Amino acid sequence: MTDDKQEIDRLIDAMAAYLGLPVEEAYRAGIAGHLAVAHTIAQDVLAFETSDEAEPAPVFKA
């Protein structure tokens, strides 16, 4: 078992306990896959450089 797999398994167990949700063994692989994809996407977002002058987009309300 790789360190990443162990880390994802610990995360699944911790979040399930925190949320009070049971996790069926049949769903663990799917949950782990989604967490791995979310982690990859988050790394891309966090790596995006912005300047100090960057402003968030305005919010338009109707």
Residue pairs with C-beta under 8 A, 6 or more apart in sequence:
4 36
5 32
8 32
8 35
8 36
9 28
9 32
11 35
12 23
12 28
12 31
12 32
12 35
13 23
16 22
16 23
23 31
